[in-house]
Amino acid sequence: MSLKLPSEIAAAVTNRGLKLTVNSSEQCNLRCVYCYETFALGHMKLDVAKGIVRLIEKRVADGLEWLEIEFFGGEPLGAWNTVKYLAEHLHDLCQQHGVKLLGGMTTNATLLHKDRLEWLVQHGIPAFQITLDGPREIHDARRVSSHKTGSFDVIWQRLAMMHASDLPGLEVTIRLHFDATSWPMLVDQPSFVDRIIETFVRHDPRFKLHFNAVEKWGGDSAEGIKFFASRQDSRAALGELLVRVSRAGLGPSQVPQLREWPESGESNYICYAARANAFVIRSDGAVSKCTVTFDDDRNVVGKLTKEGELIIDHERHKPWLRGLVSGDASALACPAKGHIWPM
């Protein structure tokens, strides 16, 4: 008798696939007021980058069918040479062996020049997540450079550059942060959300919107941020934002959060950190599960050697995978809750 797993669970445990979040640099040229990172580590060492390539070579030889690569940081483009080295080698490997490559990058976009964008898309990194915190006056008070200058104008210019391009396969998710004070400003007239929709999203299916409430992610400073008093309050604000985009005529293809709103039962969402085949490769070669709890020792589950061996401490790894065993939706959606953070 065969046992058929739900497709989401099967994708999270199969050894035919692998997701790596790669911290090419753990330095950043911005100092967002709510950032939880300490920037204690620098750019990724060449030995670590070579170890990633050797790991994928081994996995390809063992029958790897699909590879997800997500460049993260700090600011990943701060180590452009490392990004180029990895993207080029992994793209060529996947091309040569028929492995499906799913490439993306979370970036503040300030270092994403046109030539870099074109090169990345050509080498299998077509998906980008870029954050705005609202109109210029809000954004520039929160997402400031290390020199205390605003970043709104340059990020807007980068989004406009991407919008004007005709690159095949390009995907851009504009992530809009909001808190208890700022969310009404996203929808008040004249609406910043409407401006985003009309400038980038409505007539370009390559662009998507995602709303995210700012939470207490662990940073020491949150100047000017008013956190929601409860999850219920933040969900209510999110609901108002989703109502706005729905009334503007957008659907789930460009605002994926609409698929699960209003919520009706359990979500099928599985966080990357809850997956057995997903790991974060830190710039020093340490292996973690979550990109938000970098400074908690419980987040370190192993190391990557320069020879490409992924050495995992299974006792440290098990708490992250408990949702795969129990089927608990909350443990699948955020395994850090109940392990590192309180429920």
N, C-alpha and C positions, 0 to 999 in steps of 0.2 A: 504494500500500500504506500503510495506517495503522499508526502505532506506538502501542500501548497501554501506558501507564505503570502500574506498581503504584499502587493507590489512595492509599497513604500518600505516595508521591513526588509524584503528581499534585497532591495537596492542598497540598504544600509549595512548589510552583513556580507554581501557577496565578495569573494576574492577576485572576481573578474573586473572589479572597479576599484578606484582609489581616488580620494580627494585629499589634496595637499593645499593648505593655506601657507604661503611662503612669505615670511617676513624678510624681504630683501634688505630692508633697513629699519631699524628701530629708533631712528632719529626723525625729527619732523621740523619743517620750516614754519609750522603754525603752532600756536599755544592756545588752543581752544579752552575756554574757562572751565568747562566740565570734563576735560580729558582726564582719563584715569591712568595714562601711561607715565612712567617716570623717565623714559629715554636713557636708562642706565646702559643699554647696549647700543652698539654702533651699527655700521653696515655689515651685511653678511660676509663672512670669511669665504675666500675662494674654495678652501677645502670643503666647506659645508655645501656650497653650490655644486661642486663636483660630486659630493656624496649624493645629492638629490638626483643628478643625472644617472649615476651608477645604480641607485635604487630603482629608478624607472627601467633601466636596461635589464636589471634582474627580473622585475615584474613582467616586462614584456616577454622575456624568455619563458616565464611561467604561465603565459596565456592571458595577460592583461587585455581587456577589451575596451575599456574607457578610462580616461584620466581627466579629473577636474583639477585645474590649477587656478588658485586665487591669490594674486599678489596683494599683500597687506603690509602694514607698518606699525608704528611711525608712518612715514610717507614713503611708499615703495619706490617712487620715481627719484627719490633722493640718492638711490644707488642704481642709476640707469645702466651702468655697465653690467651689473649683476643681473638685472632684469633681462637685458639683451642676451647675455650668455645663456641663461636658463630658458628663455622663450625660444631662442633659436635651436638649441640642442633638443629640447623636448618636442618642439614642432617637427623637426626632422625625424626624430625617433618614431613619433606617432604616424607620420606620413609613410615612412618606410615599412612599417609593420601593420598598417591598417587599424591602428588604435584610434578610437574616437577621442578627440581632444576638445574639452570644454574649458575655455580660458577666460579669466576675468580679472578685474582689478578694482579694489577700493582705494580711491585717491582723492585728495583735495583739489586736484586738477591744475594747481598753479604751475606745475612743471610739465604739464602735458601739452607740448607744442605740436604743431601740425605734422611735422615730420615724424615725431615719435608716435603719434596716433596712427598714422598710416603704416608705420613699420610694425606696430603691435598687432593691428588688425590682420596684416598680411602674414603674421607669424602665429596666428591662432589665439590671440587675446582680443576678442571683439567686444566684450561686455564690461561696462564701467558703472560703478556706483559713485555718485558725486553728491555731496551734502551742501544744502543751503539752510540757513537758520531763519529765513524770512526776508523781508525788505532790507535794504542796505543799512538802515540805522540800527536794526536789531542784529543782523548778521555781523556787522563790523564791530559790534560791542562784544561779540562772543567768539567769533572765529578770527582771532587776531594773529598776526605774524609774530615771530620771535622778536621783531623790532617794534612791536606794539602798533602796527598799522593794520588797517582793514584789508579784507581779502575778497569782498563782494564783487568788485568790478572785474578783477582778473578771472574769477571763477565764471562769472556771467559771460565774459568774452570767450572763455574756453568752451562753454556750452554752445554759444553761437557758432563757433568754429566747427564743432562736431555736427551741429544741425545743418550747416551749409555744405558739409561733405557729402559725397555720394558713395561712401565706402560700403561695400556689400557686407551684410551680416552684423553691422554695428548695432549695439544695444546700449542704451544709456538710461540708467535709473537715477532720477533726481530724488534724493532723499531729503524730505523737508522735516527738520526738527521743530518741535514745539514744546512749550511748557504752559503752566497755568496762566501766565501773564500774556505770552506771545500768541497763543493760538487764535484768539479773536482777531488779532491783527492780520492773520493770514486770510480771513474771509470778509473782514469789514470792507466797505466800499471806499475807494477803489480796491478791489481784492487782489492781493499778491498771488493767491492761487490761480485766479483767472488770468493774471498776466503770464504766469508760467504755462498755463494751458494754451493760451493763444500764441505765445512766442515759440514754444517748443513742441508741445504734446499733441494738440488736436489734429494737425495735418501730417504728422510724422510718426508712423507706428513703431519706429525704432526707439522712441522715447517713452518712458514709463514714470509714474509717480509712486512714491512710497512715503507714508507719514510715520514718524516715530517720536514718541514722547521722550523727552530728556529725563533720565532717571539717575539715581545715586549710584553711579557705576564704580565708585571707589576713589575718585580723585579728591585731592585735598581742597581744591578751590572750585567754587561754583558761583562766582561773583555775578550778580544780576539775574540768577536763575531762581524762579519760584517753582519748586517741585509740586506736583499734584498731591493732594492730601491722601488720596487713595487710588487704587487701581480702577475702581469704579468711576472716579472723576476723570481719569485720563482716557478711559474707554468712551465716556460720554463725549469728550472733546473730539476724539478720533471719529466718532459717529457723525458729529456735525461736519467735520472736514470731508468725510466720505459722502455725506448728503450733498455737499456743495459740488463735488466733482461729478456726482451722478446727475445732478440737475443741469450741469454744464454739458451733459451729453456724452461723457466718457463712460466706458464699460470696463469689465474685468481684464480685457486684453491690454489696456494701458494703465489700469489701476488694479493690480492683482488682489489687493486687499478686499475689493468688492466681492470676490468670490465667497468669502466667509463672513460677509456682513449683511444682515444681522446674523449673529452666530446661531446655529441650529444644531446642537449636539456637539460631539467631540470633533476636533480638528484632526486632519491627517498629517499635520506638519511635524516633521522630525528635524530638530536642530542638527547641524553638522556635528556638534560636540557629542551628540548621542549616538552617532554612527560608529560602528566597529571599524569601518574602513576609511575614516577621516582623521587627519592629524594636522596640527600646526607645527611647522618647522621654524623655530626661532632663529634669529640671525647668528647665534653662537652654536647652533646644532642641537639644542635642547628640543624635546618633543612635548608639546602641550595639546590640550583638547579645545580650549576655549580662548577666544581672542579678547575677552573682556576681563579675565581674572589672571592676567599675566604675572602678578606679583604674589600670588598665593601658591605655596609649595604643592598643594594638592592638585594643582593644574599641570604639574610636570609628571609625565607618565613614561618618559624614556629619553633616548638620545639617538641621533643619526651619526654613524661613523663616516669617515672620509671614504671608506671602501663601499659605502652604500648599504650598510646593514642597519635596519630599523630595529633597535633593541627596545622592547616594550616591557615595562614592569606591570605584569598582569594584575597584581593586587591593587596598584594605583589606578589601573585602567578600568577595572570592574565597576566602580561606582558611577562612572560616566555612562555605562551601558545598561544600567539597571532597568531602564524603560523598555529595552528590547526584550528583556526577560519577563517583566511584569505586565507589559502592555499599557502601563499607566500613561495617559496622554500628557500630563504635566511633566513627568520625567523625560518624556520624549521631546517635548517642546522646549524645555530648558533644564538640562540635567545639572546645571550649577546650583539651581534652587533645590534645597534639601541636602546638598553636598557641601557647597561652599557658602551659599547664601541661605538665609532662612526661607521657609516656604511663604 
